Amino acid sequence: MLRDQPDTEQLIAMARRGENLARQQLLGRHREQLRRMVAVRLDRRLTARIDPSDVVQEALMDAAEKLSDYLRHRPLPFYPWLRRLTWERLVKLHRRHVIAQKRSVAREQDPGPLLPNESVAKLVDLLAGSGTSPSQGMVRAELKHRVKTALAKLPETDREILVMRYLEQLSSVEIGVLLEIGESAVRMRHRRALDRLSRLLNGKRTGEET
């Protein structure tokens, strides 16, 4: 963001005064961040028909309709509010195009969009680090395989923290708002998730206590 541009709080104050340009700038400010969130989570069976930008555009249309009410009550910080609306859009698409085509118990037990393989691979890359020489590359390939296997064994709550932190690049404050827990609890869950991942990589058993 350029220094001479108003920050989010300034735009909110301007929008509350009825400045239409501020409302437009406010809604467009986090478009790319929202698109990244959708791209990370969009089921690959839908990518031929649905572009993440279209999902974000629909969510921003929802936000535009609800913005006046948001400005009056401020139930959440602005980005987590936008993300929640975008997540609701993504879940509806998942249910309409994926779950509705299945004839199984999953219809009633839909957990929401699962993490696509490409996003799992990206998360593995981020957690495994990088190598430069051929020998380091071989070691890294083995490590990536072990990290992917360990991630699959982690409790869903642990994986979600890691996805939010490393793929969505959310702050502890933003994660706390979205999960409705305190910032210190977010940091604790993050450390716990990394500790469990490390234990699994070292061949140790790990519990699933919260």
Order of alpha helices (4+ residues) and beta strands (2+ residues): alpha-alpha-alpha-alpha-alpha-alpha-alpha-alpha-alpha-alpha
